[in-house]
Amino acid sequence: RLFYDLIENKKFTPVEDLEVTDSSYLLGIADLIGELRRFILENLVEGDIDTAKYFYGIMKELYGTYLQIEFGKNLIPELRRKKDTARVLVERTLSDLFVAQQSRNLEKRLDEKSKD
């Protein structure tokens, strides 16, 4: 539901609107970062860099918020691993966006050259 609301309604579902524990919600946010990466990659494949950039901004913001949350290892054992995975996903997604933008710029320049 988090992913659906974010993509379809461009709104973030607060924990109060879901019937889940706080720890499940936090783990779900980490999973949402992975789902956003897949969605961003789909948009890049379709050539929609602007939408990909928009959702990357959300992904990065989610990760930044996630970093501020500190819990003991024993409270939510999976949290550290999910945080580490989220960091890698955010970094890879930025790299993919950069490559897509550079490809788009190169295509534009080649098109302009071919018109001359």
DSSP file (Angstrom, degrees, kcal/mol; ACC not computed):
  #  RESIDUE AA STRUCTURE BP1 BP2  ACC     N-H-->O    O-->H-N    N-H-->O    O-->H-N    TCO  KAPPA ALPHA  PHI   PSI    X-CA   Y-CA   Z-CA
    1    1 A R     >        0   0    0      0, 0.0     4,-2.7     0, 0.0     5,-0.3   0.000 360.0 360.0 360.0 -34.9    0.0    0.0    0.0
    2    2 A L  H  >  +     0   0    0      2,-0.2     4,-1.9     1,-0.2    11,-0.2   0.944 360.0  44.0 -58.1 -47.8    2.9    2.4    0.7
    3    3 A F  H  > S+     0   0    0      2,-0.2     4,-2.8     1,-0.2     5,-0.3   0.936 113.7  50.0 -64.0 -47.5    4.1    2.0   -2.9
    4    4 A Y  H  >>S+     0   0    0      1,-0.2     4,-3.0     2,-0.2     5,-0.7   0.938 111.9  47.0 -57.9 -49.9    0.7    2.3   -4.5
    5    5 A D  H  X5S+     0   0    0     -4,-2.7     6,-1.8     1,-0.2     4,-1.1   0.876 114.1  48.6 -61.9 -36.9   -0.2    5.4   -2.6
    6    6 A L  H  X5S+     0   0    0     -4,-1.9     4,-0.5    -5,-0.3    -1,-0.2   0.923 119.7  35.6 -69.6 -44.2    3.1    7.0   -3.4
    7    7 A I  H  <5S+     0   0    0     -4,-2.8    -2,-0.2    -5,-0.2    -3,-0.2   0.943 128.6  31.7 -76.1 -49.1    3.0    6.2   -7.1
    8    8 A E  H  <5S+     0   0    0     -4,-3.0    -3,-0.2    -5,-0.3    -2,-0.1   0.881 135.4  22.8 -80.2 -39.7   -0.7    6.6   -7.8
    9    9 A N  H  <<S-     0   0    0     -4,-1.1    -3,-0.2    -5,-0.7    -1,-0.1   0.475  91.5-131.5-108.4  -4.5   -1.7    9.3   -5.3
   10   10 A K     <  +     0   0    0     -4,-0.5     2,-0.3    -5,-0.4    -4,-0.2   0.878  69.7 116.9  50.8  41.4    1.7   11.0   -4.8
   11   11 A K        -     0   0    0     -6,-1.8     2,-0.5    -9,-0.1    -1,-0.2  -0.971  65.1-125.2-136.2 153.6    1.1   10.8   -1.1
   12   12 A F        -     0   0    0     -2,-0.3   -10,-0.1    -3,-0.1    -9,-0.1  -0.855  23.3-131.2-101.8 127.5    2.8    9.0    1.7
   13   13 A T        -     0   0    0     -2,-0.5     2,-0.1   -11,-0.2    -7,-0.0  -0.658  22.1-137.1 -80.8 118.0    0.7    6.7    3.9
   14   14 A P    >   -     0   0    0      0, 0.0     3,-1.7     0, 0.0     4,-0.4  -0.371  21.4-112.8 -72.4 155.9    1.4    7.4    7.6
   15   15 A V  G >  S+     0   0    0      1,-0.3     3,-1.5     2,-0.2     5,-0.4   0.810 114.4  65.6 -57.6 -32.0    1.7    4.5   10.0
   16   16 A E  G 3  S+     0   0    0      1,-0.3    -1,-0.3     3,-0.1    -3,-0.0   0.780  96.3  56.5 -63.5 -26.0   -1.5    5.5   11.7
   17   17 A D  G <  S+     0   0    0     -3,-1.7     2,-0.3     2,-0.0    -1,-0.3   0.541 103.0  65.5 -83.5  -6.3   -3.5    4.7    8.5
   18   18 A L  S <  S-     0   0    0     -3,-1.5     2,-1.1    -4,-0.4     7,-0.1  -0.830  81.6-127.7-115.8 153.6   -2.1    1.1    8.4
   19   19 A E  S    S+     0   0    0     -2,-0.3     2,-0.3     2,-0.0    -3,-0.1  -0.532  71.6 108.3 -98.1  67.0   -2.7   -1.8   10.8
   20   20 A V  S    S-     0   0    0     -2,-1.1    -2,-0.1    -5,-0.4     2,-0.1  -0.920  71.2-100.8-136.8 161.5    0.9   -2.6   11.3
   21   21 A T     >  -     0   0    0     -2,-0.3     4,-2.3     1,-0.1     5,-0.2  -0.383  36.8-110.6 -76.1 161.8    3.5   -2.2   14.1
   22   22 A D  H  > S+     0   0    0      1,-0.2     4,-2.4     2,-0.2     5,-0.2   0.901 119.7  51.5 -59.4 -41.1    6.0    0.6   14.1
   23   23 A S  H  > S+     0   0    0      1,-0.2     4,-2.2     2,-0.2    -1,-0.2   0.898 109.6  49.2 -66.4 -39.1    8.8   -1.9   13.4
   24   24 A S  H  > S+     0   0    0      2,-0.2     4,-2.2     1,-0.2    -1,-0.2   0.891 110.4  52.2 -64.3 -38.2    6.9   -3.5   10.5
   25   25 A Y  H  X S+     0   0    0     -4,-2.3     4,-2.1     2,-0.2    -2,-0.2   0.928 109.2  48.8 -62.8 -46.0    6.3    0.0    9.1
   26   26 A L  H  X S+     0   0    0     -4,-2.4     4,-1.6     1,-0.2    -2,-0.2   0.902 112.1  48.1 -62.9 -41.2   10.0    0.9    9.3
   27   27 A L  H  X S+     0   0    0     -4,-2.2     4,-1.9     1,-0.2    -1,-0.2   0.867 109.5  54.5 -66.2 -34.9   11.0   -2.3    7.6
   28   28 A G  H  X S+     0   0    0     -4,-2.2     4,-2.3     2,-0.2    -2,-0.2   0.858 103.2  55.6 -65.0 -36.1    8.3   -1.6    4.9
   29   29 A I  H  X S+     0   0    0     -4,-2.1     4,-1.6     2,-0.2    -1,-0.2   0.912 106.4  51.0 -62.1 -42.0    9.9    1.8    4.3
   30   30 A A  H  X S+     0   0    0     -4,-1.6     4,-1.1     1,-0.2    -2,-0.2   0.912 110.9  47.9 -62.1 -41.7   13.2    0.0    3.6
   31   31 A D  H  X S+     0   0    0     -4,-1.9     4,-2.1     1,-0.2    -1,-0.2   0.861 105.4  60.0 -65.4 -35.0   11.4   -2.3    1.1
   32   32 A L  H  X S+     0   0    0     -4,-2.3     4,-2.8     1,-0.2    -1,-0.2   0.867  98.1  58.2 -61.0 -36.9    9.7    0.8   -0.4
   33   33 A I  H  X S+     0   0    0     -4,-1.6     4,-1.8     1,-0.2    -1,-0.2   0.909 107.5  47.2 -60.3 -41.3   13.1    2.2   -1.3
   34   34 A G  H  X S+     0   0    0     -4,-1.1     4,-1.9     2,-0.2    -2,-0.2   0.892 111.4  50.3 -65.9 -40.3   13.8   -1.0   -3.3
   35   35 A E  H  X S+     0   0    0     -4,-2.1     4,-2.3     1,-0.2    -2,-0.2   0.890 108.3  53.2 -65.1 -38.9   10.4   -0.8   -5.0
   36   36 A L  H  X S+     0   0    0     -4,-2.8     4,-2.9     2,-0.2    -1,-0.2   0.889 105.3  54.8 -63.4 -38.3   11.1    2.8   -5.9
   37   37 A R  H  X S+     0   0    0     -4,-1.8     4,-2.6     2,-0.2    -1,-0.2   0.942 108.9  47.2 -59.8 -46.6   14.4    1.8   -7.5
   38   38 A R  H  X S+     0   0    0     -4,-1.9     4,-2.2     1,-0.2    -2,-0.2   0.915 113.1  49.0 -60.7 -42.2   12.6   -0.7   -9.7
   39   39 A F  H  X S+     0   0    0     -4,-2.3     4,-2.0     2,-0.2    -2,-0.2   0.908 111.0  50.0 -64.1 -42.1   10.0    1.9  -10.6
   40   40 A I  H  X S+     0   0    0     -4,-2.9     4,-2.3     1,-0.2    -2,-0.2   0.918 109.6  50.9 -62.7 -44.2   12.7    4.4  -11.4
   41   41 A L  H  X S+     0   0    0     -4,-2.6     4,-2.4     1,-0.2    -1,-0.2   0.892 107.7  53.2 -62.2 -39.4   14.6    1.9  -13.6
   42   42 A E  H  X S+     0   0    0     -4,-2.2     4,-1.8     1,-0.2    -1,-0.2   0.915 109.7  48.7 -60.1 -42.4   11.3    1.2  -15.5
   43   43 A N  H  <>S+     0   0    0     -4,-2.0     5,-2.8     1,-0.2     4,-0.4   0.879 109.7  51.6 -66.2 -37.5   10.9    4.9  -16.2
   44   44 A L  H ><5S+     0   0    0     -4,-2.3     3,-1.1     3,-0.2    -2,-0.2   0.910 108.0  51.6 -65.0 -41.1   14.5    5.2  -17.4
   45   45 A V  H 3<5S+     0   0    0     -4,-2.4    -1,-0.2     1,-0.3    -2,-0.2   0.883 110.6  49.2 -61.4 -37.9   14.0    2.3  -19.8
   46   46 A E  T 3<5S-     0   0    0     -4,-1.8    -1,-0.3    -5,-0.2    -2,-0.2   0.516 119.5-113.5 -79.2  -4.9   10.9    4.1  -21.1
   47   47 A G  T < 5S+     0   0    0     -3,-1.1     2,-1.4    -4,-0.4     3,-0.2   0.581  74.3 134.7  85.2  10.0   12.9    7.3  -21.5
   48   48 A D     >< +     0   0    0     -5,-2.8     4,-1.8     1,-0.2    -1,-0.2  -0.601  16.0 158.8 -94.4  76.2   11.0    9.2  -18.8
   49   49 A I  H  >  +     0   0    0     -2,-1.4     4,-2.8     1,-0.2    -1,-0.2   0.846  68.2  59.7 -68.7 -34.6   13.9   10.7  -16.9
   50   50 A D  H  > S+     0   0    0     -3,-0.2     4,-2.2     2,-0.2    -1,-0.2   0.924 108.1  43.8 -62.7 -44.4   11.9   13.5  -15.4
   51   51 A T  H  > S+     0   0    0      2,-0.2     4,-2.4     1,-0.2     5,-0.2   0.907 113.1  53.0 -65.2 -40.7    9.6   11.1  -13.6
   52   52 A A  H  X S+     0   0    0     -4,-1.8     4,-1.9     1,-0.2    -2,-0.2   0.913 109.7  48.3 -60.3 -42.6   12.6    9.0  -12.6
   53   53 A K  H  X S+     0   0    0     -4,-2.8     4,-2.1     2,-0.2    -1,-0.2   0.906 109.2  53.6 -64.4 -41.5   14.3   12.1  -11.1
   54   54 A Y  H  X S+     0   0    0     -4,-2.2     4,-1.4     1,-0.2    -2,-0.2   0.944 113.0  41.7 -58.6 -49.7   11.1   13.0   -9.2
   55   55 A F  H  X S+     0   0    0     -4,-2.4     4,-2.6     1,-0.2    -1,-0.2   0.768 108.8  59.8 -74.4 -24.0   10.9    9.6   -7.5
   56   56 A Y  H  X S+     0   0    0     -4,-1.9     4,-3.1    -5,-0.2     5,-0.2   0.906 102.6  54.2 -65.1 -39.5   14.6    9.5   -6.9
   57   57 A G  H  X S+     0   0    0     -4,-2.1     4,-2.1     2,-0.2    -2,-0.2   0.907 110.6  45.4 -58.6 -41.6   14.1   12.7   -4.9
   58   58 A I  H  X S+     0   0    0     -4,-1.4     4,-2.8     2,-0.2    -1,-0.2   0.921 112.2  51.6 -66.5 -43.9   11.5   10.9   -2.8
   59   59 A M  H  X S+     0   0    0     -4,-2.6     4,-2.3     1,-0.2    -2,-0.2   0.922 111.4  47.2 -58.1 -45.8   13.7    7.8   -2.5
   60   60 A K  H  X S+     0   0    0     -4,-3.1     4,-2.5     2,-0.2    -1,-0.2   0.887 111.7  50.6 -65.0 -40.0   16.6    9.9   -1.3
   61   61 A E  H  X S+     0   0    0     -4,-2.1     4,-2.4    -5,-0.2    -2,-0.2   0.915 109.9  50.3 -64.6 -43.3   14.4   11.8    1.2
   62   62 A L  H  X S+     0   0    0     -4,-2.8     4,-2.6     1,-0.2    -2,-0.2   0.926 111.8  48.0 -59.2 -45.1   13.1    8.5    2.6
   63   63 A Y  H  X S+     0   0    0     -4,-2.3     4,-2.2     2,-0.2    -2,-0.2   0.913 109.7  52.5 -63.9 -42.3   16.6    7.2    3.0
   64   64 A G  H  X S+     0   0    0     -4,-2.5     4,-0.9     1,-0.2    -1,-0.2   0.899 112.2  45.5 -60.1 -41.3   17.7   10.4    4.7
   65   65 A T  H >< S+     0   0    0     -4,-2.4     3,-0.7     1,-0.2     4,-0.5   0.903 110.3  54.8 -66.6 -41.2   14.8   10.1    7.2
   66   66 A Y  H >< S+     0   0    0     -4,-2.6     3,-1.2     1,-0.2    -2,-0.2   0.858 102.0  58.1 -60.3 -37.3   15.6    6.5    7.7
   67   67 A L  H 3< S+     0   0    0     -4,-2.2    -1,-0.2     1,-0.3    -2,-0.2   0.804  98.7  59.7 -64.3 -29.0   19.2    7.3    8.6
   68   68 A Q  T << S+     0   0    0     -4,-0.9     2,-0.6    -3,-0.7    -1,-0.3   0.645  85.2  93.3 -75.8 -13.8   18.0    9.5   11.4
   69   69 A I    <   -     0   0    0     -3,-1.2     2,-0.5    -4,-0.5    -3,-0.0  -0.702  57.8-170.5 -86.1 122.6   16.3    6.6   13.1
   70   70 A E        +     0   0    0     -2,-0.6     2,-0.3     0, 0.0    -2,-0.0  -0.959  11.9 164.0-117.7 122.7   18.4    4.9   15.7
   71   71 A F        -     0   0    0     -2,-0.5     9,-0.0     5,-0.1     2,-0.0  -0.964  41.9-100.4-131.9 150.3   17.4    1.6   17.3
   72   72 A G    >>  -     0   0    0     -2,-0.3     4,-1.2     1,-0.1     3,-0.9  -0.350  36.5-113.9 -63.8 151.0   19.3   -1.0   19.2
   73   73 A K  T 34 S+     0   0    0      1,-0.3     6,-0.2     2,-0.2     7,-0.1   0.857 115.8  51.4 -54.7 -37.6   20.3   -4.1   17.2
   74   74 A N  T 34 S+     0   0    0      1,-0.2    -1,-0.3     2,-0.1    -2,-0.0   0.723  99.5  63.8 -77.6 -20.7   18.0   -6.3   19.3
   75   75 A L  T <4 S+     0   0    0     -3,-0.9    -1,-0.2     1,-0.3    -2,-0.2   0.962 127.4   4.2 -69.5 -51.1   14.9   -4.1   18.9
   76   76 A I  S >< S-     0   0    0     -4,-1.2     3,-1.7     1,-0.1     4,-0.5  -0.795  73.3-171.9-133.2  90.5   14.6   -4.5   15.1
   77   77 A P  T 3  S+     0   0    0      0, 0.0     4,-0.5     0, 0.0     3,-0.4   0.805  82.7  50.9 -56.9 -34.2   17.3   -7.0   14.0
   78   78 A E  T 3> S+     0   0    0      1,-0.2     4,-2.4     2,-0.1     5,-0.2   0.614  87.0  87.3 -79.9 -11.2   16.8   -6.6   10.3
   79   79 A L  H <> S+     0   0    0     -3,-1.7     4,-2.6     1,-0.2    -1,-0.2   0.889  85.2  50.5 -61.0 -44.3   17.0   -2.8   10.4
   80   80 A R  H  > S+     0   0    0     -4,-0.5     4,-2.3    -3,-0.4    -1,-0.2   0.933 113.0  46.1 -60.9 -47.0   20.8   -2.5   10.0
   81   81 A R  H  > S+     0   0    0     -4,-0.5     4,-2.5     1,-0.2    -1,-0.2   0.916 113.7  49.0 -62.2 -43.0   20.9   -4.8    7.0
   82   82 A K  H  X S+     0   0    0     -4,-2.4     4,-2.6     2,-0.2    -1,-0.2   0.874 109.7  52.0 -66.7 -36.4   18.0   -3.0    5.4
   83   83 A K  H  X S+     0   0    0     -4,-2.6     4,-2.2    -5,-0.2    -1,-0.2   0.929 111.1  47.7 -62.6 -44.7   19.6    0.4    6.0
   84   84 A D  H  X S+     0   0    0     -4,-2.3     4,-1.9     1,-0.2    -2,-0.2   0.911 112.8  48.2 -63.2 -42.9   22.8   -0.8    4.3
   85   85 A T  H  X S+     0   0    0     -4,-2.5     4,-2.4     1,-0.2    -1,-0.2   0.913 109.9  52.5 -63.1 -43.1   20.9   -2.2    1.4
   86   86 A A  H  X S+     0   0    0     -4,-2.6     4,-2.5     1,-0.2    -2,-0.2   0.894 106.5  53.8 -60.9 -40.6   18.9    1.0    1.0
   87   87 A R  H  X S+     0   0    0     -4,-2.2     4,-2.3     1,-0.2    -1,-0.2   0.933 109.7  47.1 -59.8 -46.4   22.2    3.0    0.9
   88   88 A V  H  X S+     0   0    0     -4,-1.9     4,-2.7     1,-0.2     5,-0.2   0.910 111.9  50.9 -62.0 -42.6   23.5    0.9   -1.9
   89   89 A L  H  X S+     0   0    0     -4,-2.4     4,-2.3     2,-0.2    -2,-0.2   0.900 110.0  49.0 -63.6 -41.3   20.2    1.2   -3.8
   90   90 A V  H  X S+     0   0    0     -4,-2.5     4,-2.1     2,-0.2    -1,-0.2   0.926 113.3  47.2 -64.3 -44.3   20.2    5.0   -3.5
   91   91 A E  H  X S+     0   0    0     -4,-2.3     4,-2.0    -5,-0.2    -2,-0.2   0.920 113.7  47.0 -64.1 -44.3   23.8    5.2   -4.7
   92   92 A R  H  X S+     0   0    0     -4,-2.7     4,-2.5     1,-0.2    -1,-0.2   0.885 110.6  52.8 -65.2 -38.0   23.2    2.9   -7.6
   93   93 A T  H  X S+     0   0    0     -4,-2.3     4,-2.5    -5,-0.2    -1,-0.2   0.908 107.3  51.1 -66.2 -40.9   20.0    4.7   -8.6
   94   94 A L  H  X S+     0   0    0     -4,-2.1     4,-2.3     1,-0.2    -1,-0.2   0.916 110.6  49.9 -60.5 -42.3   21.8    8.0   -8.7
   95   95 A S  H  X S+     0   0    0     -4,-2.0     4,-2.4     2,-0.2    -2,-0.2   0.914 110.4  49.5 -61.9 -43.5   24.5    6.5  -10.9
   96   96 A D  H  X S+     0   0    0     -4,-2.5     4,-2.4     1,-0.2    -2,-0.2   0.890 110.5  50.5 -63.6 -39.8   21.8    5.1  -13.2
   97   97 A L  H  X S+     0   0    0     -4,-2.5     4,-2.6     2,-0.2    -1,-0.2   0.911 109.7  51.0 -63.4 -42.3   20.1    8.5  -13.4
   98   98 A F  H  X S+     0   0    0     -4,-2.3     4,-2.5     2,-0.2    -2,-0.2   0.935 111.3  46.9 -60.5 -47.7   23.4   10.1  -14.3
   99   99 A V  H  X S+     0   0    0     -4,-2.4     4,-2.4     1,-0.2    -1,-0.2   0.913 112.8  49.8 -62.4 -42.9   24.1    7.7  -17.1
  100  100 A A  H  X S+     0   0    0     -4,-2.4     4,-2.4     2,-0.2    -1,-0.2   0.910 111.6  48.4 -63.0 -42.1   20.6    8.1  -18.5
  101  101 A Q  H  X S+     0   0    0     -4,-2.6     4,-2.5     2,-0.2    -2,-0.2   0.910 111.9  49.0 -65.3 -41.9   20.9   11.9  -18.4
  102  102 A Q  H  X S+     0   0    0     -4,-2.5     4,-2.4     2,-0.2    -2,-0.2   0.892 111.0  50.6 -64.8 -38.9   24.3   11.8  -20.1
  103  103 A S  H  X S+     0   0    0     -4,-2.4     4,-2.6     2,-0.2    -2,-0.2   0.915 110.3  49.7 -63.6 -42.8   22.9    9.4  -22.8
  104  104 A R  H  X S+     0   0    0     -4,-2.4     4,-2.2     2,-0.2    -2,-0.2   0.928 111.5  48.6 -61.7 -44.9   20.0   11.8  -23.4
  105  105 A N  H  X S+     0   0    0     -4,-2.5     4,-2.2     1,-0.2    -2,-0.2   0.901 111.7  49.4 -62.5 -41.2   22.3   14.7  -23.7
  106  106 A L  H  X S+     0   0    0     -4,-2.4     4,-2.6     2,-0.2    -1,-0.2   0.914 109.4  51.7 -64.6 -43.4   24.5   12.8  -26.1
  107  107 A E  H  X S+     0   0    0     -4,-2.6     4,-2.5     1,-0.2    -2,-0.2   0.910 109.5  50.4 -59.5 -42.7   21.5   11.8  -28.2
  108  108 A K  H  X S+     0   0    0     -4,-2.2     4,-2.4     2,-0.2    -1,-0.2   0.923 111.2  47.9 -62.0 -44.4   20.4   15.4  -28.4
  109  109 A R  H  X S+     0   0    0     -4,-2.2     4,-2.3     1,-0.2    -2,-0.2   0.904 112.0  49.3 -64.8 -40.0   23.8   16.5  -29.5
  110  110 A L  H  X S+     0   0    0     -4,-2.6     4,-2.3     2,-0.2    -1,-0.2   0.897 110.5  50.8 -65.9 -39.4   24.1   13.8  -32.2
  111  111 A D  H  X S+     0   0    0     -4,-2.5     4,-1.1     2,-0.2    -2,-0.2   0.912 110.7  49.0 -62.3 -42.5   20.6   14.7  -33.5
  112  112 A E  H  X S+     0   0    0     -4,-2.4     4,-0.7     1,-0.2     3,-0.3   0.898 111.6  49.5 -64.1 -40.5   21.6   18.4  -33.7
  113  113 A K  H >< S+     0   0    0     -4,-2.3     3,-0.9     1,-0.2    -1,-0.2   0.888 107.8  53.4 -65.4 -39.5   24.8   17.4  -35.6
  114  114 A S  H 3< S+     0   0    0     -4,-2.3    -1,-0.2     1,-0.2    -2,-0.2   0.750 103.8  57.1 -70.5 -21.7   23.0   15.2  -38.0
  115  115 A K  H 3<        0   0    0     -4,-1.1    -1,-0.2    -3,-0.3    -2,-0.2   0.684 360.0 360.0 -79.6 -18.3   20.6   18.1  -38.9
  116  116 A D    <<        0   0    0     -3,-0.9    -1,-0.2    -4,-0.7    -2,-0.2   0.479 360.0 360.0 -75.2 360.0   23.6   20.3  -39.9
